[in-house]
Amino acid sequence: MVKTGLDIVRLHKEYEDRIEELSDAVVRLEDYNYTKSILRDQLSKLREDLQALEDTRFKPLDPVVIHTSLLGGKS
């Protein structure tokens, strides 16, 4: 699926907001090890997803070759 620039910017902001929210929760739940470990796992996953989004942000698309026969013409 190809995302528009606006989609990417929106997703990036959502990731950053969620990362900040989970980071704050980890600090507040310092005494609850199980909950903290779950939040840290989610935080790690979100950071990985955000990095993948950033890595594909400016990645050029592979060229697509459309042959004449696919356009209804004679080959």
All heavy atoms as a GROMACS GRO file, in nm:
protein
  612
    1MET      N    1   0.084  -0.118   0.000
    1MET     CA    2   0.000   0.000   0.000
    1MET      C    3   0.089   0.125   0.000
    1MET      O    4   0.181   0.138   0.080
    1MET     CB    5  -0.087  -0.004   0.125
    1MET     CG    6  -0.174   0.115   0.138
    1MET     SD    7  -0.278   0.091   0.283
    1MET     CE    8  -0.339   0.251   0.304
    2VAL      N    9   0.062   0.215  -0.087
    2VAL     CA   10   0.136   0.340  -0.097
    2VAL      C   11   0.066   0.444  -0.012
    2VAL      O   12  -0.054   0.463  -0.020
    2VAL     CB   13   0.145   0.386  -0.244
    2VAL    CG1   14   0.214   0.520  -0.254
    2VAL    CG2   15   0.215   0.282  -0.328
    3LYS      N   16   0.144   0.511   0.073
    3LYS     CA   17   0.088   0.614   0.160
    3LYS      C   18   0.123   0.751   0.103
    3LYS      O   19   0.230   0.772   0.050
    3LYS     CB   20   0.147   0.599   0.300
    3LYS     CG   21   0.101   0.474   0.372
    3LYS     CD   22   0.166   0.469   0.510
    3LYS     CE   23   0.120   0.353   0.592
    3LYS     NZ   24   0.126   0.224   0.532
    4THR      N   25   0.032   0.844   0.121
    4THR     CA   26   0.059   0.981   0.079
    4THR      C   27   0.149   1.047   0.183
    4THR      O   28   0.164   0.996   0.295
    4THR     CB   29  -0.071   1.063   0.068
    4THR    OG1   30  -0.127   1.077   0.200
    4THR    CG2   31  -0.171   0.998  -0.026
    5GLY      N   32   0.207   1.158   0.149
    5GLY     CA   33   0.290   1.232   0.243
    5GLY      C   34   0.212   1.270   0.367
    5GLY      O   35   0.263   1.262   0.479
    6LEU      N   36   0.088   1.308   0.350
    6LEU     CA   37   0.003   1.346   0.464
    6LEU      C   38  -0.021   1.226   0.554
    6LEU      O   39  -0.018   1.238   0.677
    6LEU     CB   40  -0.129   1.404   0.414
    6LEU     CG   41  -0.223   1.458   0.521
    6LEU    CD1   42  -0.156   1.569   0.601
    6LEU    CD2   43  -0.351   1.511   0.456
    7ASP      N   44  -0.044   1.106   0.495
    7ASP     CA   45  -0.062   0.985   0.574
    7ASP      C   46   0.063   0.956   0.658
    7ASP      O   47   0.053   0.920   0.775
    7ASP     CB   48  -0.089   0.863   0.485
    7ASP     CG   49  -0.224   0.867   0.417
    7ASP    OD1   50  -0.316   0.934   0.470
    7ASP    OD2   51  -0.238   0.804   0.311
    8ILE      N   52   0.179   0.972   0.597
    8ILE     CA   53   0.305   0.944   0.666
    8ILE      C   54   0.326   1.043   0.781
    8ILE      O   55   0.364   1.004   0.891
    8ILE     CB   56   0.423   0.946   0.567
    8ILE    CG1   57   0.413   0.826   0.473
    8ILE    CG2   58   0.556   0.946   0.641
    8ILE    CD1   59   0.512   0.828   0.358
    9VAL      N   60   0.299   1.169   0.757
    9VAL     CA   61   0.314   1.270   0.862
    9VAL      C   62   0.217   1.241   0.977
    9VAL      O   63   0.254   1.247   1.095
    9VAL     CB   64   0.291   1.412   0.805
    9VAL    CG1   65   0.280   1.515   0.916
    9VAL    CG2   66   0.403   1.449   0.709
   10ARG      N   67   0.094   1.205   0.945
   10ARG     CA   68  -0.006   1.174   1.047
   10ARG      C   69   0.037   1.052   1.128
   10ARG      O   70   0.032   1.053   1.251
   10ARG     CB   71  -0.142   1.148   0.982
   10ARG     CG   72  -0.254   1.120   1.082
   10ARG     CD   73  -0.386   1.087   1.012
   10ARG     NE   74  -0.374   0.985   0.910
   10ARG     CZ   75  -0.364   0.853   0.935
   10ARG    NH1   76  -0.364   0.809   1.057
   10ARG    NH2   77  -0.356   0.767   0.835
   11LEU      N   78   0.081   0.946   1.059
   11LEU     CA   79   0.128   0.825   1.128
   11LEU      C   80   0.248   0.855   1.216
   11LEU      O   81   0.258   0.806   1.329
   11LEU     CB   82   0.165   0.717   1.027
   11LEU     CG   83   0.051   0.634   0.972
   11LEU    CD1   84   0.103   0.545   0.858
   11LEU    CD2   85  -0.010   0.548   1.080
   12HIS      N   86   0.340   0.935   1.166
   12HIS     CA   87   0.460   0.970   1.242
   12HIS      C   88   0.420   1.040   1.372
   12HIS      O   89   0.472   1.008   1.480
   12HIS     CB   90   0.550   1.059   1.157
   12HIS     CG   91   0.686   1.077   1.213
   12HIS    ND1   92   0.716   1.177   1.302
   12HIS    CD2   93   0.801   1.007   1.192
   12HIS    CE1   94   0.844   1.168   1.335
   12HIS    NE2   95   0.898   1.066   1.269
   13LYS      N   96   0.328   1.135   1.363
   13LYS     CA   97   0.281   1.207   1.482
   13LYS      C   98   0.212   1.112   1.579
   13LYS      O   99   0.232   1.121   1.701
   13LYS     CB  100   0.186   1.320   1.439
   13LYS     CG  101   0.129   1.399   1.553
   13LYS     CD  102   0.233   1.479   1.627
   13LYS     CE  103   0.168   1.566   1.732
   13LYS     NZ  104   0.247   1.574   1.853
   14GLU      N  105   0.131   1.019   1.528
   14GLU     CA  106   0.063   0.922   1.614
   14GLU      C  107   0.165   0.834   1.687
   14GLU      O  108   0.148   0.807   1.806
   14GLU     CB  109  -0.033   0.835   1.532
   14GLU     CG  110  -0.158   0.908   1.488
   14GLU     CD  111  -0.246   0.824   1.397
   14GLU    OE1  112  -0.223   0.701   1.386
   14GLU    OE2  113  -0.339   0.881   1.338
   15TYR      N  114   0.268   0.788   1.616
   15TYR     CA  115   0.373   0.708   1.680
   15TYR      C  116   0.443   0.788   1.789
   15TYR      O  117   0.464   0.738   1.900
   15TYR     CB  118   0.476   0.660   1.578
   15TYR     CG  119   0.435   0.537   1.502
   15TYR    CD1  120   0.419   0.540   1.364
   15TYR    CD2  121   0.416   0.415   1.566
   15TYR    CE1  122   0.383   0.427   1.293
   15TYR    CE2  123   0.380   0.302   1.496
   15TYR     CZ  124   0.364   0.308   1.359
   15TYR     OH  125   0.329   0.196   1.289
   16GLU      N  126   0.480   0.911   1.759
   16GLU     CA  127   0.550   0.992   1.858
   16GLU      C  128   0.462   1.017   1.981
   16GLU      O  129   0.510   1.009   2.094
   16GLU     CB  130   0.594   1.125   1.798
   16GLU     CG  131   0.710   1.112   1.703
   16GLU     CD  132   0.756   1.245   1.647
   16GLU    OE1  133   0.672   1.337   1.634
   16GLU    OE2  134   0.876   1.256   1.616
   17ASP      N  135   0.332   1.044   1.961
   17ASP     CA  136   0.240   1.066   2.072
   17ASP      C  137   0.227   0.940   2.158
   17ASP      O  138   0.229   0.947   2.281
   17ASP     CB  139   0.102   1.109   2.022
   17ASP     CG  140   0.101   1.248   1.964
   17ASP    OD1  141   0.199   1.324   1.986
   17ASP    OD2  142   0.002   1.282   1.895
   18ARG      N  143   0.215   0.826   2.093
   18ARG     CA  144   0.200   0.699   2.166
   18ARG      C  145   0.328   0.663   2.242
   18ARG      O  146   0.323   0.617   2.356
   18ARG     CB  147   0.163   0.588   2.067
   18ARG     CG  148   0.130   0.459   2.132
   18ARG     CD  149  -0.002   0.466   2.204
   18ARG     NE  150  -0.032   0.333   2.255
   18ARG     CZ  151  -0.085   0.309   2.373
   18ARG    NH1  152  -0.121   0.409   2.449
   18ARG    NH2  153  -0.109   0.186   2.413
   19ILE      N  154   0.442   0.687   2.180
   19ILE     CA  155   0.571   0.662   2.246
   19ILE      C  156   0.584   0.749   2.370
   19ILE      O  157   0.625   0.702   2.477
   19ILE     CB  158   0.688   0.683   2.148
   19ILE    CG1  159   0.693   0.567   2.046
   19ILE    CG2  160   0.820   0.695   2.222
   19ILE    CD1  161   0.788   0.590   1.930
   20GLU      N  162   0.549   0.876   2.358
   20GLU     CA  163   0.556   0.966   2.473
   20GLU      C  164   0.462   0.921   2.584
   20GLU      O  165   0.499   0.919   2.702
   20GLU     CB  166   0.520   1.109   2.429
   20GLU     CG  167   0.529   1.210   2.541
   20GLU     CD  168   0.495   1.351   2.497
   20GLU    OE1  169   0.488   1.377   2.375
   20GLU    OE2  170   0.476   1.436   2.585
   21GLU      N  171   0.340   0.880   2.547
   21GLU     CA  172   0.242   0.833   2.645
   21GLU      C  173   0.293   0.710   2.720
   21GLU      O  174   0.285   0.702   2.843
   21GLU     CB  175   0.111   0.801   2.574
   21GLU     CG  176   0.002   0.748   2.664
   21GLU     CD  177  -0.123   0.710   2.586
   21GLU    OE1  178  -0.137   0.748   2.468
   21GLU    OE2  179  -0.207   0.641   2.644
   22LEU      N  180   0.348   0.613   2.645
   22LEU     CA  181   0.399   0.492   2.708
   22LEU      C  182   0.523   0.519   2.792
   22LEU      O  183   0.541   0.459   2.899
   22LEU     CB  184   0.428   0.384   2.603
   22LEU     CG  185   0.305   0.321   2.538
   22LEU    CD1  186   0.348   0.226   2.427
   22LEU    CD2  187   0.221   0.248   2.641
   23SER      N  188   0.608   0.608   2.746
   23SER     CA  189   0.727   0.643   2.824
   23SER      C  190   0.688   0.704   2.958
   23SER      O  191   0.746   0.672   3.062
   23SER     CB  192   0.815   0.742   2.747
   23SER     OG  193   0.867   0.681   2.632
   24ASP      N  194   0.589   0.792   2.957
   24ASP     CA  195   0.539   0.852   3.081
   24ASP      C  196   0.480   0.746   3.173
   24ASP      O  197   0.500   0.749   3.294
   24ASP     CB  198   0.435   0.959   3.052
   24ASP     CG  199   0.493   1.084   2.987
   24ASP    OD1  200   0.616   1.100   2.990
   24ASP    OD2  201   0.414   1.163   2.932
   25ALA      N  202   0.407   0.651   3.115
   25ALA     CA  203   0.345   0.544   3.194
   25ALA      C  204   0.451   0.456   3.260
   25ALA      O  205   0.434   0.413   3.375
   25ALA     CB  206   0.252   0.460   3.107
   26VAL      N  207   0.559   0.427   3.189
   26VAL     CA  208   0.666   0.345   3.245
   26VAL      C  209   0.725   0.412   3.369
   26VAL      O  210   0.747   0.347   3.471
   26VAL     CB  211   0.777   0.318   3.140
   26VAL    CG1  212   0.901   0.260   3.204
   26VAL    CG2  213   0.726   0.223   3.031
   27VAL      N  214   0.746   0.542   3.363
   27VAL     CA  215   0.800   0.616   3.478
   27VAL      C  216   0.703   0.610   3.595
   27VAL      O  217   0.743   0.586   3.710
   27VAL     CB  218   0.832   0.762   3.439
   27VAL    CG1  219   0.867   0.846   3.561
   27VAL    CG2  220   0.944   0.766   3.338
   28ARG      N  221   0.574   0.630   3.569
   28ARG     CA  222   0.474   0.630   3.677
   28ARG      C  223   0.453   0.492   3.737
   28ARG      O  224   0.412   0.480   3.852
   28ARG     CB  225   0.341   0.684   3.625
   28ARG     CG  226   0.344   0.837   3.612
   28ARG     CD  227   0.211   0.893   3.569
   28ARG     NE  228   0.217   0.905   3.423
   28ARG     CZ  229   0.121   0.867   3.340
   28ARG    NH1  230   0.010   0.816   3.386
   28ARG    NH2  231   0.136   0.881   3.211
   29LEU      N  232   0.480   0.386   3.660
   29LEU     CA  233   0.457   0.249   3.708
   29LEU      C  234   0.587   0.180   3.750
   29LEU      O  235   0.600   0.059   3.741
   29LEU     CB  236   0.387   0.168   3.599
   29LEU     CG  237   0.248   0.217   3.560
   29LEU    CD1  238   0.200   0.147   3.436
   29LEU    CD2  239   0.151   0.197   3.675
   30GLU      N  240   0.680   0.258   3.798
   30GLU     CA  241   0.812   0.206   3.832
   30GLU      C  242   0.806   0.088   3.929
   30GLU      O  243   0.888  -0.004   3.921
   30GLU     CB  244   0.897   0.318   3.892
   30GLU     CG  245   1.044   0.292   3.894
   30GLU     CD  246   1.106   0.279   3.755
   30GLU    OE1  247   1.065   0.353   3.665
   30GLU    OE2  248   1.193   0.193   3.738
   31ASP      N  249   0.710   0.086   4.020
   31ASP     CA  250   0.701  -0.020   4.120
   31ASP      C  251   0.624  -0.144   4.071
   31ASP      O  252   0.616  -0.244   4.143
   31ASP     CB  253   0.635   0.032   4.247
   31ASP     CG  254   0.720   0.138   4.314
   31ASP    OD1  255   0.844   0.133   4.298
   31ASP    OD2  256   0.664   0.226   4.380
   32TYR      N  257   0.569  -0.141   3.954
   32TYR     CA  258   0.490  -0.253   3.902
   32TYR      C  259   0.566  -0.318   3.787
   32TYR      O  260   0.547  -0.286   3.670
   32TYR     CB  261   0.353  -0.204   3.854
   32TYR     CG  262   0.272  -0.138   3.964
   32TYR    CD1  263   0.277   0.000   3.982
   32TYR    CD2  264   0.195  -0.214   4.050
   32TYR    CE1  265   0.205   0.060   4.083
   32TYR    CE2  266   0.122  -0.154   4.151
   32TYR     CZ  267   0.127  -0.017   4.167
   32TYR     OH  268   0.056   0.043   4.267
   33ASN      N  269   0.652  -0.412   3.821
   33ASN     CA  270   0.745  -0.470   3.724
   33ASN      C  271   0.676  -0.537   3.605
   33ASN      O  272   0.718  -0.521   3.492
   33ASN     CB  273   0.839  -0.568   3.792
   33ASN     CG  274   0.941  -0.497   3.877
   33ASN    OD1  275   0.976  -0.384   3.851
   33ASN    ND2  276   0.985  -0.563   3.982
   34TYR      N  277   0.570  -0.615   3.628
   34TYR     CA  278   0.503  -0.685   3.519
   34TYR      C  279   0.444  -0.585   3.420
   34TYR      O  280   0.465  -0.594   3.299
   34TYR     CB  281   0.395  -0.778   3.573
   34TYR     CG  282   0.317  -0.846   3.463
   34TYR    CD1  283   0.374  -0.948   3.388
   34TYR    CD2  284   0.187  -0.807   3.432
   34TYR    CE1  285   0.304  -1.011   3.286
   34TYR    CE2  286   0.116  -0.868   3.331
   34TYR     CZ  287   0.175  -0.971   3.259
   34TYR     OH  288   0.105  -1.031   3.158
   35THR      N  289   0.369  -0.490   3.472
   35THR     CA  290   0.307  -0.389   3.387
   35THR      C  291   0.413  -0.308   3.313
   35THR      O  292   0.401  -0.280   3.194
   35THR     CB  293   0.220  -0.294   3.472
   35THR    OG1  294   0.125  -0.372   3.542
   35THR    CG2  295   0.149  -0.192   3.386
   36LYS      N  296   0.519  -0.275   3.385
   36LYS     CA  297   0.627  -0.197   3.324
   36LYS      C  298   0.693  -0.274   3.210
   36LYS      O  299   0.722  -0.217   3.105
   36LYS     CB  300   0.729  -0.162   3.432
   36LYS     CG  301   0.837  -0.068   3.383
   36LYS     CD  302   0.923  -0.016   3.497
   36LYS     CE  303   0.997  -0.128   3.564
   36LYS     NZ  304   1.093  -0.083   3.664
   37SER      N  305   0.712  -0.405   3.229
   37SER     CA  306   0.776  -0.483   3.122
   37SER      C  307   0.686  -0.492   2.998
   37SER      O  308   0.735  -0.488   2.885
   37SER     CB  309   0.813  -0.623   3.172
   37SER     OG  310   0.699  -0.700   3.198
   38ILE      N  311   0.555  -0.502   3.018
   38ILE     CA  312   0.461  -0.504   2.904
   38ILE      C  313   0.466  -0.370   2.831
   38ILE      O  314   0.472  -0.366   2.708
   38ILE     CB  315   0.318  -0.535   2.952
   38ILE    CG1  316   0.310  -0.681   2.996
   38ILE    CG2  317   0.216  -0.508   2.841
   38ILE    CD1  318   0.180  -0.720   3.059
   39LEU      N  319   0.466  -0.262   2.906
   39LEU     CA  320   0.472  -0.130   2.843
   39LEU      C  321   0.604  -0.110   2.770
   39LEU      O  322   0.606  -0.053   2.661
   39LEU     CB  323   0.453  -0.020   2.948
   39LEU     CG  324   0.311  -0.005   3.003
   39LEU    CD1  325   0.309   0.098   3.116
   39LEU    CD2  326   0.213   0.033   2.894
   40ARG      N  327   0.712  -0.158   2.828
   40ARG     CA  328   0.841  -0.144   2.760
   40ARG      C  329   0.843  -0.224   2.631
   40ARG      O  330   0.901  -0.179   2.531
   40ARG     CB  331   0.954  -0.189   2.852
   40ARG     CG  332   0.988  -0.084   2.955
   40ARG     CD  333   1.112  -0.120   3.033
   40ARG     NE  334   1.147  -0.009   3.120
   40ARG     CZ  335   1.216  -0.023   3.231
   40ARG    NH1  336   1.257  -0.141   3.269
   40ARG    NH2  337   1.245   0.082   3.304
   41ASP      N  338   0.780  -0.343   2.630
   41ASP     CA  339   0.772  -0.422   2.507
   41ASP      C  340   0.692  -0.348   2.401
   41ASP      O  341   0.731  -0.344   2.284
   41ASP     CB  342   0.707  -0.559   2.534
   41ASP     CG  343   0.797  -0.652   2.612
   41ASP    OD1  344   0.919  -0.626   2.621
   41ASP    OD2  345   0.744  -0.754   2.664
   42GLN      N  346   0.580  -0.289   2.442
   42GLN     CA  347   0.498  -0.213   2.347
   42GLN      C  348   0.574  -0.090   2.297
   42GLN      O  349   0.568  -0.056   2.178
   42GLN     CB  350   0.367  -0.169   2.412
   42GLN     CG  351   0.271  -0.282   2.437
   42GLN     CD  352   0.141  -0.234   2.500
   42GLN    OE1  353   0.123  -0.117   2.530
   42GLN    NE2  354   0.051  -0.328   2.523
   43LEU      N  355   0.646  -0.027   2.387
   43LEU     CA  356   0.725   0.090   2.351
   43LEU      C  357   0.834   0.053   2.251
   43LEU      O  358   0.854   0.123   2.151
   43LEU     CB  359   0.786   0.150   2.477
   43LEU     CG  360   0.855   0.283   2.469
   43LEU    CD1  361   0.765   0.389   2.410
   43LEU    CD2  362   0.903   0.325   2.607
   44SER      N  363   0.900  -0.058   2.273
   44SER     CA  364   1.003  -0.105   2.181
   44SER      C  365   0.944  -0.133   2.043
   44SER      O  366   1.000  -0.096   1.940
   44SER     CB  367   1.068  -0.230   2.237
   44SER     OG  368   1.161  -0.283   2.147
   45LYS      N  369   0.828  -0.199   2.040
   45LYS     CA  370   0.762  -0.231   1.913
   45LYS      C  371   0.723  -0.102   1.839
   45LYS      O  372   0.741  -0.091   1.718
   45LYS     CB  373   0.638  -0.317   1.940
   45LYS     CG  374   0.552  -0.344   1.820
   45LYS     CD  375   0.612  -0.451   1.732
   45LYS     CE  376   0.515  -0.494   1.625
   45LYS     NZ  377   0.535  -0.431   1.498
   46LEU      N  378   0.668  -0.006   1.911
   46LEU     CA  379   0.630   0.121   1.848
   46LEU      C  380   0.752   0.194   1.791
   46LEU      O  381   0.746   0.249   1.682
   46LEU     CB  382   0.560   0.212   1.949
   46LEU     CG  383   0.413   0.183   1.976
   46LEU    CD1  384   0.363   0.266   2.092
   46LEU    CD2  385   0.329   0.209   1.852
   47ARG      N  386   0.862   0.191   1.865
   47ARG     CA  387   0.983   0.256   1.814
   47ARG      C  388   1.034   0.187   1.688
   47ARG      O  389   1.081   0.252   1.595
   47ARG     CB  390   1.090   0.259   1.922
   47ARG     CG  391   1.061   0.363   2.029
   47ARG     CD  392   1.172   0.375   2.130
   47ARG     NE  393   1.145   0.486   2.221
   47ARG     CZ  394   1.161   0.480   2.352
   47ARG    NH1  395   1.206   0.370   2.408
   47ARG    NH2  396   1.134   0.585   2.427
   48GLU      N  397   1.027   0.053   1.686
   48GLU     CA  398   1.067  -0.021   1.566
   48GLU      C  399   0.976   0.014   1.448
   48GLU      O  400   1.023   0.034   1.336
   48GLU     CB  401   1.062  -0.171   1.592
   48GLU     CG  402   1.170  -0.222   1.684
   48GLU     CD  403   1.150  -0.367   1.724
   48GLU    OE1  404   1.060  -0.435   1.667
   48GLU    OE2  405   1.223  -0.413   1.813
   49ASP      N  406   0.845   0.020   1.474
   49ASP     CA  407   0.749   0.055   1.368
   49ASP      C  408   0.774   0.197   1.317
   49ASP      O  409   0.766   0.223   1.197
   49ASP     CB  410   0.605   0.042   1.418
   49ASP     CG  411   0.564  -0.102   1.442
   49ASP    OD1  412   0.636  -0.194   1.398
   49ASP    OD2  413   0.458  -0.124   1.505
   50LEU      N  414   0.803   0.288   1.409
   50LEU     CA  415   0.831   0.426   1.370
   50LEU      C  416   0.958   0.431   1.286
   50LEU      O  417   0.963   0.501   1.184
   50LEU     CB  418   0.845   0.515   1.494
   50LEU     CG  419   0.879   0.661   1.468
   50LEU    CD1  420   0.771   0.728   1.383
   50LEU    CD2  421   0.897   0.735   1.600
   51GLN      N  422   1.060   0.356   1.324
   51GLN     CA  423   1.184   0.354   1.247
   51GLN      C  424   1.158   0.299   1.107
   51GLN      O  425   1.210   0.350   1.008
   51GLN     CB  426   1.291   0.270   1.318
   51GLN     CG  427   1.425   0.275   1.250
   51GLN     CD  428   1.484   0.414   1.246
   51GLN    OE1  429   1.490   0.483   1.347
   51GLN    NE2  430   1.527   0.458   1.130
   52ALA      N  431   1.076   0.193   1.098
   52ALA     CA  432   1.043   0.138   0.966
   52ALA      C  433   0.969   0.241   0.882
   52ALA      O  434   0.994   0.253   0.761
   52ALA     CB  435   0.958   0.012   0.983
   53LEU      N  436   0.878   0.315   0.944
   53LEU     CA  437   0.806   0.421   0.872
   53LEU      C  438   0.904   0.528   0.823
   53LEU      O  439   0.898   0.571   0.708
   53LEU     CB  440   0.701   0.484   0.963
   53LEU     CG  441   0.620   0.600   0.906
   53LEU    CD1  442   0.531   0.551   0.792
   53LEU    CD2  443   0.538   0.666   1.013
   54GLU      N  444   0.996   0.568   0.909
   54GLU     CA  445   1.094   0.670   0.870
   54GLU      C  446   1.187   0.619   0.761
   54GLU      O  447   1.227   0.694   0.673
   54GLU     CB  448   1.174   0.715   0.992
   54GLU     CG  449   1.092   0.799   1.089
   54GLU     CD  450   1.165   0.831   1.217
   54GLU    OE1  451   1.270   0.769   1.246
   54GLU    OE2  452   1.117   0.919   1.290
   55ASP      N  453   1.222   0.489   0.767
   55ASP     CA  454   1.311   0.432   0.666
   55ASP      C  455   1.246   0.429   0.528
   55ASP      O  456   1.314   0.438   0.426
   55ASP     CB  457   1.354   0.291   0.705
   55ASP     CG  458   1.450   0.291   0.822
   55ASP    OD1  459   1.504   0.398   0.857
   55ASP    OD2  460   1.472   0.182   0.880
   56THR      N  461   1.114   0.414   0.523
   56THR     CA  462   1.044   0.408   0.394
   56THR      C  463   0.994   0.544   0.349
   56THR      O  464   0.945   0.558   0.238
   56THR     CB  465   0.924   0.311   0.400
   56THR    OG1  466   0.833   0.357   0.499
   56THR    CG2  467   0.968   0.171   0.429
   57ARG      N  468   1.009   0.643   0.431
   57ARG     CA  469   0.954   0.775   0.404
   57ARG      C  470   1.001   0.833   0.271
   57ARG      O  471   0.921   0.885   0.194
   57ARG     CB  472   0.994   0.868   0.518
   57ARG     CG  473   0.919   0.995   0.524
   57ARG     CD  474   0.956   1.066   0.651
   57ARG     NE  475   0.878   1.184   0.668
   57ARG     CZ  476   0.885   1.261   0.774
   57ARG    NH1  477   0.965   1.230   0.871
   57ARG    NH2  478   0.812   1.368   0.782
   58PHE      N  479   1.128   0.824   0.245
   58PHE     CA  480   1.181   0.884   0.124
   58PHE      C  481   1.237   0.779   0.029
   58PHE      O  482   1.314   0.811  -0.060
   58PHE     CB  483   1.289   0.987   0.159
   58PHE     CG  484   1.236   1.100   0.241
   58PHE    CD1  485   1.270   1.112   0.374
   58PHE    CD2  486   1.150   1.193   0.186
   58PHE    CE1  487   1.220   1.216   0.450
   58PHE    CE2  488   1.099   1.297   0.261
   58PHE     CZ  489   1.134   1.309   0.394
   59LYS      N  490   1.201   0.655   0.049
   59LYS     CA  491   1.249   0.547  -0.036
   59LYS      C  492   1.177   0.554  -0.171
   59LYS      O  493   1.055   0.556  -0.177
   59LYS     CB  494   1.220   0.413   0.032
   59LYS     CG  495   1.273   0.295  -0.042
   59LYS     CD  496   1.244   0.168   0.038
   59LYS     CE  497   1.293   0.048  -0.037
   59LYS     NZ  498   1.259  -0.076   0.036
   60PRO      N  499   1.253   0.558  -0.278
   60PRO     CA  500   1.188   0.565  -0.409
   60PRO      C  501   1.117   0.433  -0.442
   60PRO      O  502   1.160   0.326  -0.399
   60PRO     CB  503   1.305   0.590  -0.505
   60PRO     CG  504   1.424   0.538  -0.434
   60PRO     CD  505   1.398   0.555  -0.287
   61LEU      N  506   1.010   0.443  -0.514
   61LEU     CA  507   0.937   0.325  -0.556
   61LEU      C  508   1.009   0.260  -0.674
   61LEU      O  509   1.073   0.328  -0.754
   61LEU     CB  510   0.794   0.361  -0.598
   61LEU     CG  511   0.705   0.420  -0.489
   61LEU    CD1  512   0.572   0.463  -0.549
   61LEU    CD2  513   0.682   0.319  -0.378
   62ASP      N  514   0.997   0.130  -0.684
   62ASP     CA  515   1.054   0.058  -0.798
   62ASP      C  516   0.977   0.099  -0.923
   62ASP      O  517   0.854   0.116  -0.920
   62ASP     CB  518   1.043  -0.093  -0.779
   62ASP     CG  519   1.132  -0.142  -0.666
   62ASP    OD1  520   1.235  -0.078  -0.640
   62ASP    OD2  521   1.096  -0.244  -0.603
   63PRO      N  522   1.047   0.114  -1.036
   63PRO     CA  523   0.977   0.150  -1.160
   63PRO      C  524   0.882   0.038  -1.204
   63PRO      O  525   0.909  -0.080  -1.181
   63PRO     CB  526   1.090   0.171  -1.261
   63PRO     CG  527   1.209   0.106  -1.202
   63PRO     CD  528   1.190   0.097  -1.055
   64VAL      N  529   0.772   0.077  -1.262
   64VAL     CA  530   0.674  -0.018  -1.312
   64VAL      C  531   0.675  -0.011  -1.464
   64VAL      O  532   0.664   0.097  -1.523
   64VAL     CB  533   0.532   0.015  -1.260
   64VAL    CG1  534   0.428  -0.079  -1.319
   64VAL    CG2  535   0.530   0.011  -1.108
   65VAL      N  536   0.690  -0.127  -1.529
   65VAL     CA  537   0.690  -0.134  -1.675
   65VAL      C  538   0.554  -0.188  -1.720
   65VAL      O  539   0.513  -0.295  -1.678
   65VAL     CB  540   0.804  -0.225  -1.726
   65VAL    CG1  541   0.798  -0.237  -1.878
   65VAL    CG2  542   0.938  -0.174  -1.680
   66ILE      N  543   0.487  -0.112  -1.802
   66ILE     CA  544   0.357  -0.154  -1.855
   66ILE      C  545   0.375  -0.176  -2.005
   66ILE      O  546   0.404  -0.082  -2.078
   66ILE     CB  547   0.247  -0.049  -1.829
   66ILE    CG1  548   0.234  -0.026  -1.677
   66ILE    CG2  549   0.116  -0.092  -1.890
   66ILE    CD1  550   0.135   0.081  -1.640
   67HIS      N  551   0.356  -0.299  -2.045
   67HIS     CA  552   0.371  -0.332  -2.186
   67HIS      C  553   0.247  -0.291  -2.265
   67HIS      O  554   0.138  -0.283  -2.209
   67HIS     CB  555   0.393  -0.484  -2.203
   67HIS     CG  556   0.519  -0.529  -2.132
   67HIS    ND1  557   0.644  -0.509  -2.184
   67HIS    CD2  558   0.536  -0.591  -2.013
   67HIS    CE1  559   0.734  -0.557  -2.101
   67HIS    NE2  560   0.672  -0.607  -1.995
   68THR      N  561   0.263  -0.264  -2.390
   68THR     CA  562   0.155  -0.219  -2.476
   68THR      C  563   0.036  -0.316  -2.471
   68THR      O  564  -0.079  -0.274  -2.468
   68THR     CB  565   0.203  -0.207  -2.622
   68THR    OG1  566   0.319  -0.124  -2.623
   68THR    CG2  567   0.097  -0.146  -2.711
   69SER      N  568   0.065  -0.446  -2.464
   69SER     CA  569  -0.045  -0.544  -2.465
   69SER      C  570  -0.132  -0.530  -2.340
   69SER      O  571  -0.250  -0.560  -2.343
   69SER     CB  572   0.011  -0.686  -2.472
   69SER     OG  573   0.095  -0.711  -2.362
   70LEU      N  574  -0.078  -0.481  -2.230
   70LEU     CA  575  -0.157  -0.462  -2.108
   70LEU      C  576  -0.248  -0.340  -2.120
   70LEU      O  577  -0.343  -0.326  -2.045
   70LEU     CB  578  -0.064  -0.445  -1.988
   70LEU     CG  579   0.021  -0.566  -1.951
   70LEU    CD1  580   0.118  -0.530  -1.840
   70LEU    CD2  581  -0.068  -0.682  -1.909
   71LEU      N  582  -0.218  -0.252  -2.214
   71LEU     CA  583  -0.300  -0.133  -2.235
   71LEU      C  584  -0.408  -0.152  -2.340
   71LEU      O  585  -0.478  -0.060  -2.376
   71LEU     CB  586  -0.210  -0.016  -2.274
   71LEU     CG  587  -0.104   0.024  -2.170
   71LEU    CD1  588  -0.013   0.130  -2.227
   71LEU    CD2  589  -0.170   0.074  -2.043
   72GLY      N  590  -0.417  -0.273  -2.389
   72GLY     CA  591  -0.518  -0.301  -2.489
   72GLY      C  592  -0.469  -0.285  -2.632
   72GLY      O  593  -0.546  -0.303  -2.726
   73GLY      N  594  -0.343  -0.250  -2.650
   73GLY     CA  595  -0.286  -0.234  -2.782
   73GLY      C  596  -0.225  -0.365  -2.832
   73GLY      O  597  -0.229  -0.466  -2.765
   74LYS      N  598  -0.171  -0.362  -2.949
   74LYS     CA  599  -0.107  -0.481  -3.004
   74LYS      C  600   0.040  -0.482  -2.961
   74LYS      O  601   0.104  -0.378  -2.958
   74LYS     CB  602  -0.119  -0.481  -3.156
   74LYS     CG  603  -0.261  -0.489  -3.202
   74LYS     CD  604  -0.269  -0.492  -3.352
   74LYS     CE  605  -0.415  -0.498  -3.394
   74LYS     NZ  606  -0.432  -0.501  -3.536
   75SER      N  607   0.091  -0.601  -2.934
   75SER     CA  608   0.230  -0.611  -2.893
   75SER      C  609   0.321  -0.638  -3.008
   75SER      O  610   0.288  -0.672  -3.115
   75SER     CB  611   0.247  -0.720  -2.787
   75SER     OG  612   0.186  -0.840  -2.826
   0.00000   0.00000   0.00000
